[in-house]
Amino acid sequence: MLCRYLLILCLLGVAVNALNRKVLFVGNSYTKGNNLPNLVKSLASNGGHNLEQSQHTVGGATMGNHAENGAVLSKIQSKRWDYVVLQAQSQEGAQSQGYVNFILRSYARDISEQVRENNACSDPMFFMTWGRQYSDDFDAYVEMDDKIRQAYIGMGEDNEAPVAPVGVVWRYLRLNHPEITLYTRDGSHPSYAGSYAAAATFYTMIFQDDPTKLSFRGSLNAGSARKIRAAVKTVLFGSGMNNWVPQMLNFTAVTNGLTVQLESPNVKSDSYAWRTSDGATFGDSPQASHTFASPGTYTVSLTKTYCRRSFLPFQSDIYVGDE
């Protein structure tokens, strides 16, 4: 399963240093529209980071088209990418369960293998899209959007890959800021605001940085841009909300009296830094043990790096004592 955990960067006041990332975007008109990769690059520059990006976008292309396209493979092999963003055709995720499970997810596995064969430290990142607008039938939008969401979650789980939950951000905006027009008149493709919401989501996923610190707004008015960036922060950083990253950042905790035994999957990891809310710090190992002075509930956090990329802490509350 995808590990769902709280992003605590803002709460802890952790500063993110300038990062360099190489990202290839593979998609269709949803990715090409409004030059989404360049919007992400502009946000990265505004945030003090550097994004080297390229794209391969063909209108209407499916995940199978991507996986079987020699030009896509050549693009993948052209650099040691940090991420290769993969976007399916906009209706694929809403097809029958048989199609999703045996065709869409199969092709997603094929292209993910191509990404990692080129560079073991490259990761696919799945671009979760959104349901059709259905202006007069919000329930129909939700039904389609839910199917697409589950399809992308499945692709992320299959490939231990992050999922950029753009569709989740879009739904939050539709529910909370209906004055922001996310669609073009066809009720499918993204408006500039819709692409900006996608770009802010990718910025946050790629750089794990707070989008509300940004000021770049492109052609949007300042108010709409602020609302969109705040929505991304709420979805990705907010208390009780989900983040969409691989399980490799998770850990297990087994208690015995006042002692806890900790273990994290040893996948692509370069370093481990453990911290407990009673002030203890220890590492650098996927396994750790700590004995607390008294019974109670404590927070344990783990910060990992792998393939020279740092990730935000995963944290979990544990109880130790006689029970």
Secondary structure, DSSP 4 states (H G I P E B T S, - for coil): --B-----HHHHTPPPPP-EEEEEEEESHHHHGGGHHHHHHHHHHHTT-EEEEEEEE-TT--HHHHHT-HHHHHHHHTS--SEEEE---TTGGGS-HHHIIIIIHHHHHHHHHHHHHH-TT-EEEEE-------TT-HHHHHHHHHHHHHHHHHHHHHTT--EE-HHHHHHHHHHH-TTS--B-TTSSSB-HHHHHHHHHHHHHHHH---GGG----TTS-HHHHHHHHHHHHHHHHSTT----B-GGG--EEEEETTEEEEE---SSEEEEEEEETTS-EE-SSSEEEEE-SSSEEEEEEEEEEETTEE-PPEEEEEEES--
